[in-house]
Amino acid sequence: MPNHLSSIGLAVESQGAFLALINDLAPKSQAITLPQGRYFHWTDVSGAELWIQADASNERVGAKPHYRGQGRMKVGLTARLSRPNDTPLDGELDLAMRRLAPGAGAGLGPGAARITPK
């Protein structure tokens, strides 16, 4: 079944497979330490990225897939979002996006972007 990880080429079909994947990739990743915890940033030559989150005791608390590539888009920040189950390493912005491609039509569309705490 498709999921967020399969969209970047990482097939996981169960919670156990997900935990095994992040525990396998974390040591192969760049560690980024913050006061709130730690990220493990895994990258692939395809542009796929996985940002594995760990709390202050180094327990894995989440993983967010991303894709690094080129693109241009004007956005307007409409709000900073918070969710009840967010960890200190989570953050999300609500965006309004404007199409830049010729003939793509006018107007704004909704969007969201994850942010990293400093």
C-alpha positions as CSV (number, residue, x, y, z in Angstrom):
1,M,0.0,0.0,0.0
2,P,1.4,3.5,-0.9
3,N,2.5,5.7,2.0
4,H,4.8,8.7,2.7
5,L,7.9,6.6,2.6
6,S,7.1,4.7,-0.6
7,S,6.8,8.1,-2.3
8,I,10.6,8.4,-1.9
9,G,11.3,4.7,-2.7
10,L,11.4,3.3,0.8
11,A,8.9,0.4,1.0
12,V,7.6,-0.3,4.5
13,E,4.5,-2.3,5.2
14,S,4.3,-2.4,8.9
15,Q,5.3,-0.5,12.1
16,G,8.0,-3.1,12.7
17,A,9.5,-2.6,9.2
18,F,9.3,1.2,9.8
19,L,11.2,0.9,13.1
20,A,13.8,-1.4,11.5
21,L,14.3,1.0,8.7
22,I,14.9,4.1,10.8
23,N,17.2,2.1,13.2
24,D,19.2,0.9,10.1
25,L,19.4,4.3,8.5
26,A,20.2,6.5,11.6
27,P,23.8,5.3,11.9
28,K,24.3,5.9,8.2
29,S,23.0,9.5,8.4
30,Q,24.4,12.9,9.3
31,A,23.6,13.6,13.0
32,I,22.4,17.1,13.8
33,T,22.2,17.9,17.5
34,L,19.8,20.5,18.8
35,P,18.7,21.5,22.4
36,Q,15.4,19.7,21.7
37,G,16.9,16.5,20.5
38,R,18.6,15.2,17.4
39,Y,17.9,14.7,13.7
40,F,19.5,12.0,11.6
41,H,19.5,13.3,8.0
42,W,19.7,10.4,5.5
43,T,20.1,11.2,1.8
44,D,20.1,9.2,-1.4
45,V,21.6,10.2,-4.8
46,S,18.0,10.3,-6.2
47,G,17.2,13.3,-4.0
48,A,15.2,11.3,-1.5
49,E,15.8,12.3,2.1
50,L,14.6,11.0,5.5
51,W,14.8,13.2,8.5
52,I,14.8,10.8,11.5
53,Q,13.9,12.5,14.8
54,A,15.3,11.5,18.2
55,D,14.5,13.0,21.6
56,A,17.0,14.2,24.2
57,S,17.5,10.6,25.4
58,N,18.2,9.5,21.7
59,E,15.0,7.6,21.4
60,R,13.6,7.6,17.8
61,V,10.4,9.6,17.9
62,G,9.6,10.1,14.2
63,A,10.8,10.3,10.6
64,K,9.7,12.6,7.9
65,P,10.4,11.9,4.2
66,H,11.4,14.7,1.8
67,Y,12.7,15.1,-1.7
68,R,15.4,17.5,-2.6
69,G,15.1,18.9,-6.0
70,Q,14.9,22.2,-8.0
71,G,11.7,24.1,-8.2
72,R,10.5,27.7,-7.8
73,M,7.3,28.9,-6.3
74,K,6.2,32.1,-4.5
75,V,4.5,31.4,-1.3
76,G,2.8,33.4,1.4
77,L,2.9,32.4,5.1
78,T,-0.6,32.3,6.5
79,A,0.0,30.6,9.9
80,R,2.3,28.5,12.0
81,L,0.6,25.3,12.8
82,S,0.8,23.0,15.8
83,R,-0.7,19.6,16.3
84,P,-1.5,17.8,19.6
85,N,1.1,15.0,19.0
86,D,3.9,17.3,17.8
87,T,7.3,16.7,19.4
88,P,9.7,19.6,20.1
89,L,11.4,18.7,16.7
90,D,8.2,19.2,14.7
91,G,7.0,22.4,13.1
92,E,4.7,23.2,10.2
93,L,3.7,26.3,8.3
94,D,0.5,26.9,6.4
95,L,1.2,28.4,3.0
96,A,-0.6,30.0,0.1
97,M,1.2,29.2,-3.2
98,R,1.1,31.1,-6.4
99,R,1.8,29.3,-9.7
100,L,4.7,30.7,-11.7
101,A,4.5,28.6,-14.9
102,P,3.2,30.4,-18.0
103,G,-0.4,29.4,-18.7
104,A,-0.8,27.6,-15.4
105,G,-3.6,29.9,-14.4
106,A,-3.8,32.5,-11.7
107,G,-4.7,32.2,-8.1
108,L,-3.4,30.7,-4.9
109,G,-3.5,27.2,-3.7
110,P,-3.1,25.7,-0.2
111,G,0.1,24.1,1.0
112,A,2.2,23.3,4.0
113,A,5.9,23.1,4.8
114,R,7.7,21.4,7.7
115,I,10.2,23.5,9.5
116,T,13.3,22.7,11.6
117,P,13.7,24.4,15.1
118,K,16.9,26.4,15.7
